[in-house]
């Protein structure tokens, strides 16, 4: 068998195939390495995302508010009832039958003006009897006086006994005393007759009339009329102790009537008690309100607003930011890195929904609203600003807090309004 040498074409084909096989192997290995690297990168990214989600789930969401400056001018509004400057109920001083009434409800009367008249015939007869008794006593007084003069003349002549003269003097003195008694009785009955004319004790308006013609009227019995002086009007208030020291005589206050929206009346503090009521811890204050046209009626309900000056520049925060414990009054402040820190504060007046902070805070600092007992010093939180009356975060809310409020997830429960 003879050896036949390989042709040049076959050698060239075998070399090219080998190079293709090597290139395919290297390419496949590169693809495998690239796929493995991509898988490792994806797994690392997923691990970092899981770690971030876990960290986010462990970060507490907290509702926040901003400490805001208090107003330099404060006011307090209290309910009040308008009264006449002078008010009285008019009773009969003398009994009898009502003969006529001359004024009725709504009529304006002057001081001393006749309101009604009473008839009492039995009093007229009693007065006539008293006057007759007075005349009888006057006759007896004249007789005893003349008799005493004669006995004194006889005594100067030593014609009568001393005892008889003393008896005549005693009879004359007794007659004069009887005359004084009957004259006093006549004056009493005449005054009772004058009381049968019911007159106004001061100028004002009739607010009630409780009798009709023919009614039997007893002395100091049923009410006949009610009279009120309507210019100026009077208001009595009881000021709480926290505001009592800021009320002074002559101070002007504003009065609003619910039935007259948008209209404000100006009253003046006329009198202020010099002490607090120890039972209610309030100070009584009387106001005067001009009412020249009589448009305001006694008995009307109103609301009086006192303008008070703040004694110090305090900050205002909602009451639910306070944490009270063994360390005193504290609040939780959220810094720029969203970390919380306990801050001790000094409290001022409690204004209801808000409370004054006198020291320990600065205006604009972010506070945790209704803080949880689980929050710790330096803990990182996710702040969510509470919406104000206009909607989302207020004008003083820091940008980071506003962004957190805007990015809040839908399933995050909203905190109650402060």
Secondary structure, 3 states (H helix, E strand, C coil): CCCCCCCHHHHHHHHHHHHHHHHHHHHHHHHHHHHHHHHHHHHHHHHHHHHHHHHHHHCEEEEEEECEECCCEEEEEEEEEEEECCEEEEECCCCEEEEEECCCCCCEECCCCEEEEEECHHHHHHHHHHHHHHHHHHHHHHHHHHHHHHHHHHHHCCCCCHHHHHHHHHHHHHHHHHHHHHHHHHHHHHHHHHHCEEECCCCEEEEEECCCCCCEECCCCCEEEEEECCCCEEEEEEEEHHHHCCCCCCCEEEEECCCCCCCEEEEEEEEECCCCECCCCEEEEEEEECCCCCCCCCCCEEEEEEEEECCCCCEEEEHHHCEEECCEEEEEEECCCCEEEEEECEEEEECCCEEEEEECCCCCCEEEECCCCCCCCCCEEEEEECCCCCCCCCCCCCHHHHHHHHCCCCCCCCCCCC
